[in-house]
Amino acid sequence: MQYRNLGKWGLKVSEIALGSWVTKLEGTEAANARETVNVAFDEGVNFFDCADAYSGGEAERFLGKVLGEHRRSEYVVSSKVFFPMGRGANEWGLSRKHIIEQLDNTLKNMKLDYLDLYFCHRFDPTTPIEETMQVLSDMVAAGKILYYGVSEWSPVQITEAIHTVKENHLRPLSVIQPQYNMVDRYIEDEIIKICEENGIGITVFSPLAQGLLTGKYRKNQPLPEGSRATWQADRQINNLLTEENLNKVEKLLPLAESLGVPLSVLALSWILKQKQICSVITGASKPQQLVSNTRASGLTLPADILEKIEKILDYKPFFRKIG
């Protein structure tokens, strides 16, 4: 496993991280999840991602219990805040009240004194951005979090947050966590450049596009039994199973085979070629999936393979000529 700094900051995170949003917490699934976390340590993974909204806080409690079996200095753990955690008017969003209450609840859930990373899950248009940035800065000063950032925010929102921090001399916004993968590359248009200019690290989620880029979903073939596409309530993966995307998978598979790696490893290593990306947050329901994913760390894709990938993906950055 190789490690990268969190942007310009001193914290080092493993290139492959383990997320817990799809963790099932009963019976065999719970045993697999526990084993996967422990195998992650064996493989050199030191970054574990969670959120208060995952399974109504149960994911935090489960992950905290397993991480508690390891030395605190061994791992970096993150959580997030924004989504409703109750029916009250103040039980969601990014107000000072909700952030403080939910951060305290997260620390209680995970039995921790502090979080390494804390993210604003979404942007809150009902709360002034200076209120949100101020309370996050205060929580850093209080020692409850070490670094803070945002997840799915637009370039304008990120830029406004950076400006607010500088104008008010607050603790810096250090990291963002956007979605990024071979079929969703929007952060390349503006966000990566913003992060480069401000020393902000990027830890991406959904790097395998909900499982599309594992190669298990094939054109003109039935959905694999028990796969996410057969049970996921919001049908995110089903919406990605378009003819265009499945055609790309069919063309990418031979490239992965030529390198002797699974398509998932090809997709993860392709992401890591972006130097501003410090970690890729993967999901794994079984330990062997996690072990396979870690093969992407340190894997350099040959120039000819990268060229072929770009032709297959056929990405066209957003551009509007003015004048």
C-alpha positions as CSV (number, residue, x, y, z in Angstrom):
1,M,0.0,0.0,0.0
2,Q,1.2,3.5,-0.8
3,Y,0.1,6.7,1.0
4,R,-0.5,10.3,-0.1
5,N,-0.7,13.5,1.8
6,L,-4.1,15.1,2.3
7,G,-3.5,17.9,-0.2
8,K,-0.7,20.1,1.1
9,W,-1.3,19.0,4.7
10,G,0.7,16.5,6.8
11,L,-2.0,13.8,7.2
12,K,-1.2,10.7,5.2
13,V,-4.0,8.4,3.9
14,S,-3.8,5.1,2.1
15,E,-4.4,5.3,-1.7
16,I,-7.2,2.8,-1.2
17,A,-9.7,3.5,1.6
18,L,-12.7,1.5,2.9
19,G,-16.2,3.0,2.9
20,S,-19.1,1.6,4.9
21,W,-22.3,3.0,3.4
22,V,-23.5,-0.3,2.0
23,T,-22.5,-2.3,5.0
24,K,-25.2,-4.7,6.1
25,L,-25.1,-5.2,9.8
26,E,-26.8,-8.6,10.5
27,G,-25.6,-12.2,10.6
28,T,-23.1,-13.3,7.9
29,E,-23.0,-9.7,6.4
30,A,-21.8,-8.3,9.8
31,A,-19.2,-11.0,10.1
32,N,-17.9,-10.3,6.6
33,A,-17.9,-6.5,7.3
34,R,-15.8,-7.1,10.5
35,E,-13.4,-9.4,8.7
36,T,-13.1,-6.9,5.8
37,V,-12.1,-4.1,8.2
38,N,-9.5,-6.2,9.9
39,V,-8.1,-7.5,6.5
40,A,-8.0,-3.8,5.4
41,F,-5.5,-3.2,8.2
42,D,-3.5,-6.2,7.1
43,E,-3.4,-4.8,3.6
44,G,-2.1,-1.4,4.7
45,V,-5.4,0.5,4.5
46,N,-5.5,3.3,7.1
47,F,-8.5,5.4,6.0
48,F,-12.1,4.4,6.9
49,D,-15.0,6.5,5.8
50,C,-18.5,6.7,7.3
51,A,-21.5,9.1,7.9
52,D,-24.1,9.7,10.5
53,A,-26.9,9.0,8.0
54,Y,-25.6,5.5,7.1
55,S,-28.1,3.0,8.6
56,G,-29.3,5.7,11.0
57,G,-26.1,5.8,12.9
58,E,-25.7,2.0,13.1
59,A,-22.8,2.1,10.6
60,E,-20.9,4.5,12.8
61,R,-21.5,2.3,15.9
62,F,-20.4,-0.8,14.0
63,L,-17.3,0.7,12.5
64,G,-16.3,2.4,15.8
65,K,-16.6,-1.0,17.6
66,V,-14.3,-2.7,15.1
67,L,-11.8,0.2,14.9
68,G,-11.7,0.2,18.7
69,E,-9.8,-3.1,18.5
70,H,-6.8,-1.2,16.9
71,R,-4.5,1.6,18.1
72,R,-6.0,5.0,17.4
73,S,-2.8,6.2,15.7
74,E,-3.1,3.3,13.2
75,Y,-6.1,4.7,11.4
76,V,-7.8,7.8,9.9
77,V,-11.6,7.9,10.2
78,S,-14.1,10.3,8.7
79,S,-17.8,11.0,9.0
80,K,-20.3,13.4,7.5
81,V,-23.2,15.7,8.4
82,F,-26.2,17.1,6.6
83,F,-29.0,14.6,6.1
84,P,-32.0,14.5,8.5
85,M,-31.4,12.5,11.6
86,G,-34.9,13.1,13.0
87,R,-38.2,14.9,12.3
88,G,-37.3,18.2,14.0
89,A,-36.8,21.5,12.1
90,N,-33.2,21.6,13.3
91,E,-32.3,17.9,12.9
92,W,-30.7,18.4,9.4
93,G,-28.5,20.8,7.5
94,L,-25.4,22.7,8.4
95,S,-26.5,25.1,11.1
96,R,-24.2,25.5,14.1
97,K,-26.8,23.7,16.3
98,H,-27.1,20.6,14.0
99,I,-23.3,20.3,13.3
100,I,-22.4,20.4,17.0
101,E,-25.1,18.0,18.1
102,Q,-24.4,15.5,15.3
103,L,-20.6,15.7,15.7
104,D,-21.1,14.9,19.4
105,N,-23.5,12.1,18.5
106,T,-21.0,10.7,16.0
107,L,-18.2,10.7,18.5
108,K,-20.4,8.9,21.0
109,N,-21.5,6.4,18.3
110,M,-17.9,5.6,17.4
111,K,-16.5,5.9,21.0
112,L,-13.9,8.4,19.8
113,D,-12.4,11.6,21.3
114,Y,-12.0,13.1,17.8
115,L,-12.5,12.5,14.1
116,D,-9.6,12.9,11.6
117,L,-11.9,14.2,8.8
118,Y,-15.4,15.6,8.9
119,F,-17.4,16.4,5.8
120,C,-20.4,18.5,5.0
121,H,-22.4,15.9,3.0
122,R,-24.3,18.4,0.9
123,F,-24.6,22.2,0.6
124,D,-27.2,23.8,2.8
125,P,-28.9,26.8,1.1
126,T,-30.8,27.6,4.3
127,T,-27.7,28.4,6.4
128,P,-25.2,31.2,5.7
129,I,-21.9,29.7,4.6
130,E,-20.0,31.8,7.1
131,E,-22.0,30.1,9.9
132,T,-21.0,26.6,8.7
133,M,-17.4,27.4,8.1
134,Q,-17.1,29.1,11.5
135,V,-18.5,26.2,13.5
136,L,-16.2,23.7,11.6
137,S,-13.2,25.9,12.3
138,D,-14.3,26.0,16.0
139,M,-14.6,22.3,16.1
140,V,-11.0,22.0,14.8
141,A,-9.9,24.5,17.5
142,A,-11.8,22.4,20.1
143,G,-9.9,19.3,19.0
144,K,-13.1,17.4,18.0
145,I,-12.0,17.2,14.4
146,L,-8.5,17.5,12.8
147,Y,-9.4,18.4,9.2
148,Y,-12.7,19.4,7.6
149,G,-14.1,19.5,4.1
150,V,-17.2,19.1,1.9
151,S,-18.6,16.4,-0.3
152,E,-20.9,17.0,-3.2
153,W,-20.6,20.8,-3.5
154,S,-20.4,22.8,-6.8
155,P,-17.3,24.7,-7.9
156,V,-19.0,28.0,-7.0
157,Q,-19.9,26.7,-3.5
158,I,-16.4,25.4,-2.8
159,T,-14.9,28.7,-4.0
160,E,-17.2,30.6,-1.8
161,A,-16.3,28.4,1.2
162,I,-12.5,29.0,0.5
163,H,-13.1,32.8,0.3
164,T,-15.1,32.8,3.5
165,V,-12.4,30.9,5.3
166,K,-9.7,33.3,4.2
167,E,-11.7,36.5,4.8
168,N,-12.5,35.4,8.4
169,H,-9.1,33.9,9.2
170,L,-10.6,30.5,9.9
171,R,-9.1,27.0,10.0
172,P,-8.7,25.9,6.4
173,L,-10.9,23.7,4.4
174,S,-8.6,20.8,3.7
175,V,-10.4,18.1,1.8
176,I,-13.3,17.4,-0.5
177,Q,-15.1,14.1,-1.2
178,P,-16.8,14.1,-4.6
179,Q,-18.0,11.3,-6.8
180,Y,-15.5,10.4,-9.5
181,N,-15.0,7.5,-11.9
182,M,-14.5,6.6,-15.5
183,V,-18.1,7.5,-16.4
184,D,-18.5,10.5,-14.2
185,R,-15.7,13.0,-14.6
186,Y,-17.2,16.3,-13.8
187,I,-14.6,17.3,-11.2
188,E,-12.0,17.5,-14.0
189,D,-13.7,20.6,-15.5
190,E,-13.1,22.9,-12.6
191,I,-12.9,21.3,-9.1
192,I,-9.5,19.6,-9.4
193,K,-7.9,22.9,-10.5
194,I,-9.5,24.7,-7.5
195,C,-8.1,22.1,-5.2
196,E,-4.6,22.2,-6.7
197,E,-4.5,26.0,-6.3
198,N,-5.6,25.8,-2.6
199,G,-3.8,22.7,-1.4
200,I,-7.0,20.8,-0.9
201,G,-6.9,17.0,-0.9
202,I,-9.5,14.9,-2.8
203,T,-10.9,11.6,-1.5
204,V,-13.3,10.3,-4.1
205,F,-16.3,8.0,-3.6
206,S,-18.1,5.6,-6.0
207,P,-14.9,4.9,-8.0
208,L,-16.4,1.8,-9.6
209,A,-19.7,3.5,-10.5
210,Q,-21.9,1.5,-8.2
211,G,-20.3,-1.7,-9.5
212,L,-20.5,-1.0,-13.2
213,L,-16.7,-0.9,-13.5
214,T,-16.2,-4.3,-11.9
215,G,-17.2,-6.0,-15.1
216,K,-19.9,-8.1,-13.5
217,Y,-22.7,-6.3,-15.4
218,R,-22.4,-7.3,-19.0
219,K,-24.2,-6.3,-22.2
220,N,-27.2,-8.6,-23.0
221,Q,-26.7,-10.7,-19.9
222,P,-29.0,-11.0,-16.9
223,L,-28.2,-9.2,-13.7
224,P,-26.0,-11.2,-11.4
225,E,-28.0,-12.8,-8.6
226,G,-27.6,-10.9,-5.3
227,S,-25.9,-8.0,-7.0
228,R,-26.6,-4.4,-6.0
229,A,-28.8,-3.9,-9.0
230,T,-31.2,-6.5,-7.7
231,W,-31.8,-4.9,-4.3
232,Q,-30.6,-1.3,-4.1
233,A,-33.6,0.9,-3.2
234,D,-32.6,4.0,-5.1
235,R,-31.6,2.1,-8.2
236,Q,-28.4,4.1,-8.8
237,I,-26.6,1.2,-10.4
238,N,-29.6,0.4,-12.6
239,N,-29.6,3.9,-14.0
240,L,-26.0,3.4,-15.0
241,L,-26.6,0.3,-16.9
242,T,-27.1,2.1,-20.2
243,E,-26.1,0.7,-23.6
244,E,-23.4,3.4,-23.9
245,N,-21.8,2.5,-20.5
246,L,-22.1,-1.3,-21.1
247,N,-20.4,-0.8,-24.5
248,K,-17.5,1.0,-22.7
249,V,-17.2,-1.9,-20.2
250,E,-16.9,-4.4,-23.1
251,K,-14.1,-2.4,-24.6
252,L,-12.3,-1.8,-21.2
253,L,-12.3,-5.5,-20.2
254,P,-9.7,-6.6,-22.8
255,L,-7.3,-3.7,-21.6
256,A,-7.6,-5.0,-18.0
257,E,-7.0,-8.6,-19.2
258,S,-3.9,-7.5,-21.1
259,L,-2.4,-6.1,-17.8
260,G,-3.5,-9.2,-15.9
261,V,-5.7,-7.3,-13.5
262,P,-9.5,-7.1,-13.0
263,L,-11.4,-4.2,-14.5
264,S,-12.0,-2.8,-11.0
265,V,-8.2,-2.5,-10.5
266,L,-7.8,-0.8,-13.9
267,A,-10.5,1.6,-13.0
268,L,-9.1,2.5,-9.6
269,S,-5.5,2.9,-10.8
270,W,-6.8,5.2,-13.6
271,I,-8.3,7.4,-10.9
272,L,-5.0,7.5,-8.9
273,K,-3.1,8.9,-11.9
274,Q,-4.7,12.3,-10.8
275,K,-2.1,13.5,-8.3
276,Q,-4.5,15.8,-6.4
277,I,-6.6,12.7,-5.5
278,C,-5.1,11.3,-2.3
279,S,-7.4,8.4,-1.7
280,V,-10.1,6.3,-3.4
281,I,-13.0,5.2,-1.2
282,T,-14.0,1.7,-2.1
283,G,-16.8,-0.5,-0.9
284,A,-16.3,-4.2,-0.2
285,S,-18.9,-6.7,1.1
286,K,-16.2,-9.5,1.3
287,P,-12.6,-9.4,2.3
288,Q,-11.4,-10.8,-1.1
289,Q,-12.9,-7.7,-2.8
290,L,-10.9,-5.4,-0.6
291,V,-7.7,-7.4,-1.2
292,S,-8.3,-7.2,-5.0
293,N,-8.9,-3.4,-4.8
294,T,-5.6,-2.8,-3.0
295,R,-3.7,-4.0,-6.1
296,A,-4.5,-0.6,-7.7
297,S,-2.2,1.2,-5.2
298,G,1.2,1.8,-6.8
299,L,0.0,0.4,-10.2
300,T,1.2,2.7,-13.0
301,L,-0.8,2.3,-16.3
302,P,1.3,2.3,-19.5
303,A,0.9,5.4,-21.7
304,D,-0.6,3.3,-24.5
305,I,-3.2,1.8,-22.2
306,L,-4.1,5.3,-21.0
307,E,-4.4,6.5,-24.5
308,K,-6.8,3.6,-25.4
309,I,-8.8,4.3,-22.2
310,E,-9.4,7.9,-23.2
311,K,-10.5,6.9,-26.7
312,I,-13.0,4.4,-25.2
313,L,-14.3,6.9,-22.6
314,D,-14.6,9.7,-25.2
315,Y,-14.9,12.4,-22.5
316,K,-15.6,15.9,-23.6
317,P,-15.0,18.5,-20.9
318,F,-17.5,21.3,-20.5
319,F,-16.6,24.3,-22.6
320,R,-18.5,27.3,-23.7
321,K,-16.8,29.9,-25.9
322,I,-17.5,33.4,-24.8
323,G,-17.2,36.4,-27.2
